[in-house]
């Protein structure tokens, strides 16, 4: 699951302009049978998000919105049961869920007196039954269930995955008898930055080829693949901040990471794709 | 001066008499009349003798040590002439010694004249001498131009300068200003020259050990204070390019001067000093001249001079002991004379006896002289580190000239344990976040808190970037980080934020640079680093590895300028780049406070009669503790000096004349940033000089030119000079300072006296009240000074330049190999431990006195233990009160608040008002804290003391110790509690109130009571995320679009619902949002089942799900909704127009599943009939195709027509389990 930069690039190369559908995912799995599905999905999702971030603006010009909306209207007039919105999104290379939001906003602007608030839009996307127009509700719903990178369902899955891995990590810590403070406890104590876990007694992780081990004061669980982009963002917003306060620590990218990114070990940020097995705890007889 | 030396050489006076004469103003009674007469006539010159002697020796040796200036700094007065210049030896005139450059045409015939002149000049008041100082350029050119005359005037003793200028006729452009020595009256034109700049050393011999920028080794005579800049600013002048530039300029000019001379004189006495153009002969071709004791030219003369010189050193009449040693080592390791001596005519014995012939006529003479001097200083040598001793003992010249000395050195080496070890610091460690000082409660506002959060991160980001780049060529701190630092400082608006940041800055400073390469980690007052507890084994390996990777580092010659090595550079540059007045002020406050705190630390005093082995162990600890405190103090003081004098330093020349007077008047009004004078006085009185002086020296080393002229600081210098004089190494006796303590003080003071801003004449001017330095008769019998707190490790750590001695010897061994500045590495200290407890500041009154007295005769560990216990128990007591009394009050507050909320309804009123009400009720209870605290200390302290003291402690001592511990702990705890308990309760209650109010708010689902998984659960259920993802796939397949071959098997659906059940029953991984989505997805799935929209895999005939299968799946769903979901399930979605509309697409429409589902929902009590009726009713309002609307109406009727049989039962259910279905899913 730890990929070299070259391996990662090969996968990323295959993901250029691929729509975020389950069909695409299936093809990807066939193309890289040796990689875990979760890793592939995580990479796919990240790559797609990068792509969307790059192209986001061009879909949000008023001309673009107007043209999409007209195409949508024309489409549903012809056949309301056809996947008009989904096809439109795929055609213009935009995420279906985001396209659904775009059209929904435009629709509500037209049909309501006051411009729709963000929370109303979000609520309607979560539960399309609330959308006043039945055809649009179906179209939106179709976009959402067919989008594997954006949308409320995907967000929920990601959140659940993150939570599950934190629980997993907590269990492992308990199993190893390592006492810790979790995020909630830290927040209650007034910490300004809170990793998932701070070890109350640090441990040393031994590395097979290195003479010395690495001290670990804190552990952060990341249920995603560590690519350059996300890792640098995490370093800046989280990992270094933890280091600045608590000293060296460990990041677990459960879905793997690019090997080359694990370059701050000496500095005190260690990357792993699983819970380390070779841990040495403070031995009281020595101390 | 020369007269004195000559009468000495002629044996008219004895060495002892001369030394007495120098050291004291009056002749001792032991002097015989003849001597007294000979010397008293020269009385006025007394003070000038030592500078003269030092310069004389330097000049005499300049042919042997051709690189000249890098020679250890000369003392006041300028260089003397090279006797053996190629043009012909000096012709019998004394003036020869005053030549710097070879061609000596005009020589002084009367050495006394310049002296007299100088003396006259000196009589003026100190500050006056600053007048007439010259600008930098003048000063530089003065090297060979007229300006040099001025320099002489200003010098404190050497007669030699003037003739040096004369000795170089081509450069003698102004004869009026620079008449021959002796003829120049000390007129106002006697301007002060700049300090002489030493050419960069390029000699082949010294190339490795010579610092390239040995700027502090200029002759003392050049007045530093008259000299602007370059030298002064360069060490920290990153932001002050002018300084650097002028240094360059000076170098350049010197270079030109030299090359001019080279052209003029056939034989270069000094190799051209430029760095870039090596002489052809530089490498390799030189062969060392062997030294032979048999070929020493005039033993007696050399012996005499060596004796006088040694005596001056021993009496601390020279400013810098180690500089002289360095010089002697240079003589010892001199490789060859620059010019061939053979051509010199034989000198007659008469000539040899006087000063007219060169003192050192050959390498043999040099080595002989050096060995003579070293013999007198065996004691100092034997206290050098083991490495230096080894090199000395193995030096073949030493063996050859004095087998006895060599034998003693060898013995000293073999017995030495003074291994100075090299340790690298572990990589940077951040200051840890401590909730007690760093959390929100310590900030005035949320904004300040979050701003500081960001600042901490920016600070470390900057630090890391510096670590990564500062060694890269071309990287510039200001360019790279300056704007970011200033932007960050700009955000520090509140004063409180500044103090937070300064605390972080100071802690990080101590942590990273406490000692140059200190083991880091252990910061004062902080827990020792975990690494050091993990076993010395690993740590040792780690450090050895790092040591190997460590780059060689030169400390910059025997007398380097104050610098900021390593990480210190970061902090200096940070201060400069930040250029924030507020920051500097807060930093000074904080540094001053910490310095006072550490300086006042009650370090255990030496107990001379500790005979058992335990004391040895104790001493290890004491020494370490002392080292930590001392090194921390030095670091803090250095930065305090840097910041405090920063506004007054600049590249421009120091002011003179009236301007200077007005500046002095102004500056003398400014109170010192820290009352160092008082601290020094107290330190001397308490015999803690060994702690106070080293940090004071660091502080003063950053003083600007005006500082030494201020009365306040003059007093300090006077005290330091007296102290210096009193530290006679040979006087060792009971009650005197330990040898290594003295050595440390001599080294740091000697270094200070060489700092350019410290006027060198200060040293020689000082009237020596000298002898016994009895500051105070009531000094304690045993102070820190009498305790062996300094070891070689600490000595070398504080004074890395002492290591230059070793480099010099090593480069002798290794020949000229290696040009990188020496292979010797920087000396860094071993790891040190954290401090023990601090003394309680509360010792007042009789009890306190008694307690003090009690400790006086107990081992120091007892006191430390008691203080430690008191400190910890006191602190724990506060925490205990917090966890018990305060926590109880908070609980009360919470229940009171709940009552309020119930009575006042949802809103609960204004939170601030609520808080006030609660606090007014609860704060009075805080009064109990004192009683509880007292009780706690009483209960806990004795046990702790008992556990920590040795078992054989007498019962009475033990119980006294316990009582004192109880008292101190109680005092500490109660002082804190009485001052803070109300605020503490208030703060905690406030936090509780906001917590409660927040909990009132959103996420009722999350707060709802939830069942955990059963005890037997092994948490093997599928993960919620996996299930959502799977169901989502089914949904997307059902909604389409899909490929023709896509579909799901009925078994898969069944399995999926089974898994869903497992997941819902194992709550381990389930979080509320996931459950909500699962609930919603399950409802969607049910709607698709009802509408028969799920594509089934298999032959086309089977494309649709069998009724039976569909019912079975719906049953499973119903059971999940009923039994397993703990959150609300949005069942009404089953009857949303969109989901019912799915049926519209199927042909033929089948309504039976929907009807079945509705009935089951009612049956299971998941939805009420009325609710369903309402939903069905609203369905009619939607727009449907005609036939569909009809069928829907039929369904409604069918459902409504059913007997209300389960109704009463249902109502019961609803009561038990309030209608879940009606609750809208949050999402």
Interface residues (C-beta under 8 A of the other chain):
Chain A: X22 X23 X81 X83 X86 X126 X127 X128 X129 X134 X137 X138 X141 X142 X145 X146 X152 X153 X156 X157 X158 X159 X160 X161 X163 X164 X167 X168 X171 X189 X190 X191 X192 X193 X202 X204 X211 X212 X213 X215 X240 X241 X243 X244 X245 X246 X247 X266 X267 X268 X280 X282 X283 X286 X287
Chain B: X427 X428 X429 X430 X432 X433 X435 X438 X439 X440 X441 X449 X450 X452 X453 X456 X457 X459 X460 X461 X464 X530 X531 X533 X534 X535 X538 X541 X542 X545 X1019 X1023 X1024 X1025 X1028 X1029 X1032 X1033 X1035 X1036 X1039 X1040 X1041 X1043 X1068 X1069 X1071 X1073 X1074 X1076 X1077 X1080 X1081 X1130 X1133 X1136 X1137 X1138 X1139 X1141 X1145 X1182 X1183 X1225 X1227
